[in-house]
Each structure stands twice: as structure tokens, then as C-alpha cells.
Amino acid sequence: MSDDRLKPSRASRSARVEKRWRIQAAVVAGLVIVLIGIALLAGNGGSTPSASPTPLPSVAPSGAAQPNEMLAFSIAGAPSALAATIGGGDADAAAIVPPDLTFVMPGAGEMNSDKIQELPGDQMRIGVSNIGGAWDGHYATMDLDRFGGVVDRLGGLNVNLSDVYPAGAEALGPGPTQLSGAQVISLLRTRADDTASRFADVMRAFLAAQPGMSPTDFSSTDDAQSVSSILDAGVTQVEIMPSEVVGGSILSIAQPDLDQLMTQMFGTTPPVRAEVRNGNGSPGVGGAVAAQLIPAGFRIVLSENADTFDYKTTEVVANGTQNQDAAAAALHAIGVGKITVSQISSGLADVSVTVGQDYHG
């Protein structure tokens, strides 16, 4: 009897090897499934997993400044806009709103940014937040004379002026310059093309000084203690929101430059574009809806009346099937209405909201 007859054939040996590999693979797969199950149970506190809503587009990246750490700040009393979004916490940054900027003010349509200082504090917050595309959880306003008084209380400001600035009867800068409250007032009250640069230089020094504000320093605020904490954060980065001239005469925000800057400075997510139309005739609807949509990750790019005030139900339209999740997020934010999907994508907005009589704020 030969050895060949006692040994299994090559085909038989291959079959056995394949069988062993299948068994090992099945064991490994089983162990992986068990480990994944254990990890899921541990991450869920041992409870049975439940259905969760689709994540909203407003979820900010890790490390982003939270709304309660962001401030809409405005100083009244100058011919040009003196307004900014200021971030405390880990952001330590401020974005200056350019003067003479045309932007959409929810509930009022297009507005010049120089008019921001005339708005009540809560409305000013909506305007500044809509420009920046990120919700400012707090707001504070003060007048220019009061601001100069705070500067004097600090013993003046050592401002690193980026240029020579005429201010009244004197010229200030360039370079490090010690300014009194009166000089700061004169510098900012002068109507000039470089007002944004002047304000940025002053704010950089003011915030670095950690001014220690008191409630009486503000003309209006939602929370003096929180606002003071943000202003005392020691902001180191101050930038002017990028803008561009459109149509030969209109100064508009430059995109995507602004959204990229806001992400870099505050860690915020670029907002979803939304149109809002008043379809029930109630005054203040546009602002009220904006105060719900902007915190949910939207920017209002059009605010106007609908073709009629007889809409019974609020309509939320996803402009293109790719915007259905955004429409669901908008509906979730305002709390009422129905969603429809337009197969044709809108070049202006991702979501269109027509507010009906079912909306009560």
C-alpha cells in the first residue's frame, strides 16, 4: 500500500483548510458583533436604544463658541455703524460689522447697517446675528459718550492705530497711541471711509483691557453679568467682516468669505439660506420667525410680505430634494406648518417659509 493512498487528496486538504477558515471567520465576526453590542449598550447607559431625530444643520463643530458665549454689541451716537459680534469662551474674537452695509433685516427687508444703532437691543441682536450667520445669545448697547467714560475709567487706552486718522482738530496714529475717552469719541464720531478700521483698532485695545463693565454702563442688555463676562474674556482677534461692492454702488457681505471667517473665528457652521414671507398679516412676524430660525442654523436672505395674508397654514418649502432635512429643521424651529418639496432648486434660498395664521410666535 503506497503512502499516496493513506494521505488525503489535495482537494480534500483544500476543503478542510477552507472549512477551518470559515469557522474562524464566523467566530471572529461573532466576537465583533458582541463587542459592538457591548459598546453600544455602554454608550447608551445600558438602556434600550431609541429612535432619535435627524440631526439639525445648526449643530456646531466641536470647540465652537456656544450662543451663550456670543454677544451682539452696538454703540450708538456716531454717524456710521459701530457694531460687532463678540465671542467669549474659547473664541476670544470679535467680528466688526462694516458701516454702510446693505443687509436683510428680518421683518423689515433690506436695511443699511448704519441704522442698526437705532434698533432696540433685542432687534439689534437679530440684525447682527443675521449678518454674521450665527446666533448671538446676548446683546448689549451703549452710547458713544458712555463708552468714552468707560475708557477714561480705565485710564485711557493704548491703541495700536493701523493708520493716521484725522479726528477733530488733530491727527492720531499710526502705531501705539494713548487715547483718552474724548479722543476715542472724536475718532469714532468722525464720518470716514475707514470707520470700520478705526472701530476695530479701538475694540482690540478695549477688549484686551478687560474693562470690567457694570450694569449702568449699558443702555440696554439682556444680561449684564453675562455680557460683562464676555467683554472681559481678553479678546485677541478682531476682524472686519469682508464686504464687496455689488452693482457698482451697494456694499454687500462677501461670500463665502464671511462664512469662512466666522467658522475660523468662532467655530460656527455656515448657515442655511431661508426666505421668510408674512402670510398672516400680523406685525413683527418676520422678526419673531427669524429669532427662531437663526439660532437653528439659518440666515434670512429675503424678508417680505406674501402675495396674500390669507394663508391658514404655515408652508415650509424645501427648494430641491437635497434641502428636505433643512426644511424639517425649519419646521422644528418654528413649531407649526407643513413641508412641501419643490423639485426645482432655488438660487436664492434653500428653504422658503410662508407664515400662516397657525403661527403664534
C-alpha positions in Angstrom: 0.0 0.0 0.0 1.5 3.3 -1.0 1.7 6.4 1.1 -0.5 8.2 -1.5 -3.4 6.0 -0.6 -3.1 6.9 3.1 -2.9 10.7 2.6 -5.9 12.8 1.9 -6.1 14.2 -1.6 -5.1 17.7 -2.4 -8.8 18.6 -3.0 -9.7 17.1 0.4 -7.0 19.1 2.2 -8.1 22.3 0.5 -11.7 21.7 1.6 -10.6 21.2 5.2 -8.5 24.3 5.2 -11.4 26.3 3.7 -13.7 24.9 6.3 -11.3 25.9 9.1 -11.1 29.5 7.7 -14.9 29.7 7.5 -15.2 28.6 11.1 -12.6 31.1 12.3 -14.1 33.9 10.3 -17.5 33.1 11.8 -16.1 33.2 15.3 -14.3 36.5 14.7 -17.4 38.0 13.2 -19.5 36.8 16.2 -17.0 38.4 18.6 -17.0 41.7 16.7 -20.8 41.8 16.9 -20.8 41.0 20.6 -18.2 43.8 21.3 -20.1 46.3 19.2 -23.3 45.5 21.1 -21.5 45.9 24.5 -20.0 49.2 23.4 -23.5 50.5 22.2 -25.1 49.5 25.5 -22.3 51.1 27.5 -22.6 54.3 25.4 -26.4 54.4 26.0 -26.1 53.9 29.7 -27.3 50.3 29.4 -30.8 51.4 28.2 -32.5 50.2 25.1 -31.6 52.4 22.1 -34.5 54.6 20.9 -35.2 56.5 17.8 -33.6 59.9 17.6 -34.4 62.9 15.3 -32.4 63.7 12.3 -29.5 66.0 13.3 -30.3 69.6 12.5 -27.9 71.6 10.3 -27.3 74.0 13.2 -25.1 71.6 15.0 -21.8 73.4 15.5 -18.4 71.8 15.2 -16.6 70.7 18.3 -15.0 73.6 20.1 -17.4 76.2 18.6 -18.4 79.2 20.6 -21.8 78.5 22.1 -24.7 81.1 21.7 -24.5 82.0 25.4 -20.8 82.9 24.8 -21.6 85.3 21.8 -22.6 88.9 22.1 -24.2 91.3 19.7 -22.7 94.7 20.7 -23.7 98.1 19.4 -22.5 101.7 20.2 -24.9 104.5 19.3 -24.2 108.1 18.7 -21.9 108.0 15.6 -22.9 108.6 12.0 -21.6 105.2 11.0 -22.3 101.7 12.3 -20.3 100.7 15.4 -21.5 97.1 15.8 -19.9 93.7 16.3 -20.3 90.1 17.2 -18.0 89.3 20.1 -17.3 85.8 21.3 -16.2 84.8 24.8 -15.3 81.3 26.0 -12.7 79.7 23.7 -13.4 82.0 20.8 -11.8 85.2 22.1 -12.6 87.0 18.9 -14.7 89.9 17.5 -16.1 90.5 14.0 -16.9 94.1 13.1 -20.0 94.9 11.0 -18.9 97.2 8.2 -20.6 100.7 8.0 -22.9 101.4 5.1 -23.6 97.7 4.5 -26.8 96.7 2.9 -28.2 93.6 4.6 -31.6 91.8 5.2 -33.2 92.9 8.5 -35.8 90.2 9.2 -39.3 91.8 9.4 -38.1 95.0 7.7 -36.4 93.9 4.4 -33.2 95.5 3.3 -31.5 97.9 5.7 -28.3 99.9 5.9 -26.1 98.8 8.8 -25.7 102.4 10.0 -29.4 102.1 11.1 -28.6 99.2 13.5 -27.8 101.7 16.3 -31.4 102.9 16.1 -32.9 99.5 16.8 -34.0 98.2 20.3 -31.4 95.9 21.7 -33.3 92.6 21.0 -33.9 93.7 17.4 -30.3 94.8 17.0 -29.3 91.3 18.1 -31.4 89.8 15.3 -29.8 92.1 12.7 -26.2 91.5 13.8 -26.8 87.7 14.1 -28.3 87.6 10.6 -25.4 89.4 9.1 -22.9 87.1 10.7 -25.0 84.0 10.2 -24.6 82.8 13.8 -26.9 83.5 16.8 -25.6 85.9 19.4 -27.1 84.6 22.7 -26.7 88.0 24.4 -26.9 91.7 23.4 -25.8 95.0 24.8 -26.0 98.6 23.6 -24.4 101.8 24.9 -24.0 105.3 23.6 -20.7 106.7 22.4 -20.3 109.2 25.3 -20.8 106.5 27.8 -18.2 104.4 26.0 -15.8 107.3 26.3 -16.5 107.4 30.0 -15.6 103.8 30.4 -12.3 104.4 28.5 -11.5 107.2 31.0 -12.3 104.9 33.9 -9.7 102.5 32.5 -7.1 105.3 32.5 -7.3 105.6 28.7 -6.5 103.0 26.0 -3.2 102.2 24.4 -4.5 101.7 20.9 -2.3 100.4 18.1 -3.7 102.5 15.2 -3.2 101.0 11.8 -3.1 104.3 10.0 -3.1 108.1 10.5 -6.7 109.0 11.5 -7.9 112.7 11.4 -10.1 113.2 14.5 -11.5 116.7 15.0 -8.6 119.1 15.0 -5.9 116.5 15.5 -4.4 113.5 13.7 -4.0 110.3 15.6 -1.6 107.5 14.8 -0.1 105.5 13.3 1.2 102.9 15.8 0.7 102.6 19.6 -1.2 105.7 20.8 -2.5 106.5 24.2 -6.1 107.7 23.8 -8.4 109.4 26.3 -12.1 108.9 26.3 -12.6 112.2 24.5 -10.1 111.2 21.8 -11.8 107.8 21.3 -15.2 109.6 20.9 -13.7 112.0 18.4 -12.1 109.2 16.5 -15.3 107.2 16.2 -17.7 110.1 15.7 -15.9 111.3 12.6 -17.6 110.2 9.4 -15.0 108.5 7.4 -14.5 105.7 4.9 -12.2 103.9 7.3 -14.6 103.9 10.3 -14.5 100.0 10.4 -10.7 100.1 10.8 -10.9 102.8 13.5 -13.5 100.8 15.4 -11.5 97.5 15.0 -8.4 99.2 16.4 -10.3 100.6 19.4 -12.2 97.4 20.1 -9.0 95.4 20.0 -7.5 97.6 22.8 -10.8 97.9 24.7 -11.4 94.2 24.9 -7.7 93.4 25.7 -8.1 95.8 28.7 -10.8 93.6 30.1 -12.9 96.6 31.0 -15.0 95.2 34.0 -18.3 96.7 32.9 -21.1 97.5 35.3 -24.9 97.3 34.5 -25.1 101.1 34.4 -22.6 101.2 31.5 -25.2 99.8 29.2 -28.2 101.5 27.6 -29.8 98.1 27.2 -28.8 94.4 27.7 -30.5 91.1 28.3 -28.0 90.0 30.9 -25.4 92.5 32.2 -23.4 89.9 34.1 -23.0 87.5 31.1 -22.2 90.4 28.8 -19.5 91.7 31.2 -18.0 88.3 31.3 -17.8 88.1 27.5 -16.3 91.6 27.3 -13.7 90.6 30.0 -12.6 87.5 28.1 -9.5 89.2 26.8 -10.3 89.0 23.1 -7.2 88.9 20.9 -8.5 88.6 17.4 -10.6 91.4 15.9 -11.5 91.3 12.2 -13.8 93.3 9.9 -16.5 91.3 8.2 -15.5 91.0 4.5 -17.6 93.0 2.1 -17.8 93.9 -1.6 -19.5 96.4 -3.9 -22.3 94.9 -5.9 -23.9 96.7 -8.9 -21.5 99.5 -8.7 -22.9 101.1 -5.6 -24.3 98.6 -3.0 -21.9 97.4 -0.3 -22.8 93.8 0.5 -21.3 91.0 2.5 -18.7 89.0 0.5 -19.4 85.3 0.4 -18.2 82.7 1.0 -15.5 84.8 2.7 -17.7 85.9 5.6 -18.9 82.4 6.5 -15.3 81.1 6.3 -14.2 83.9 8.6 -16.9 83.2 11.1 -16.0 79.5 11.1 -12.4 80.3 11.6 -13.0 82.8 14.4 -15.9 81.3 16.3 -16.1 77.7 15.0 -19.7 78.2 13.7 -21.3 76.3 10.9 -22.2 78.1 7.7 -25.9 78.8 7.8 -28.7 77.5 5.6 -30.3 80.2 3.5 -34.0 80.9 4.2 -36.7 83.1 2.8 -39.5 84.3 5.1 -42.8 85.8 3.9 -45.6 87.1 6.1 -48.7 85.3 5.1 -50.9 86.2 8.0 -50.6 90.0 8.2 -49.5 90.1 11.9 -46.9 92.8 12.6 -43.5 91.6 13.8 -43.8 88.1 12.3 -40.6 88.3 10.3 -38.5 89.2 13.3 -40.2 86.6 15.5 -39.6 83.8 13.0 -36.0 84.9 12.5 -35.4 84.8 16.2 -36.3 81.1 16.0 -34.6 80.2 12.7 -31.3 81.9 13.1 -30.4 80.0 16.3 -31.4 76.8 14.4 -28.7 77.5 11.8 -30.4 79.7 9.2 -29.7 83.1 7.7 -32.7 85.1 6.4 -31.8 86.2 2.8 -35.3 87.6 2.0 -38.0 89.0 4.3 -41.2 90.4 2.8 -45.0 90.1 2.7 -46.6 87.1 0.9 -48.9 87.6 -2.0 -51.8 87.4 0.4 -52.4 87.5 4.2 -54.9 84.6 4.0 -52.6 81.7 4.5 -54.2 79.4 7.1 -51.2 77.0 7.5 -47.6 77.9 7.6 -45.8 76.5 4.5 -42.2 75.3 4.7 -40.8 74.5 1.2 -37.6 72.6 0.6 -36.2 74.2 -2.6 -34.9 71.0 -4.1 -34.9 67.5 -2.7 -31.5 67.9 -1.2 -32.9 70.5 1.2 -35.6 68.3 2.9 -33.6 67.9 6.1 -33.2 71.7 6.2 -36.9 72.2 5.8 -37.5 69.7 8.6 -35.2 71.7 10.8 -37.0 74.9 10.0 -40.4 73.4 10.8 -39.0 72.1 14.1 -37.7 75.5 14.9 -40.9 77.4 14.3 -43.2 74.6 15.6 -46.0 74.7 13.1 -46.7 74.2 9.5 -46.4 71.7 6.7 -43.5 70.7 4.5 -43.6 70.5 0.7 -40.7 69.8 -1.6 -40.1 71.8 -4.8 -38.2 69.8 -7.4 -36.7 73.0 -8.7 -33.8 74.3 -6.6 -33.9 78.0 -5.8 -30.8 80.0 -6.5 -31.6 82.4 -3.6 -32.6 80.2 -0.7 -32.6 76.6 0.4 -35.8 76.9 2.4 -38.8 79.1 1.9 -41.2 79.8 4.8 -44.6 81.5 4.3 -46.1 82.2 7.8 -49.7 81.3 8.2 -52.4 82.0 10.7 -51.4 78.9 12.7 -48.2 80.7 13.8 -48.4 82.5 17.2 -44.8 83.2 17.9 
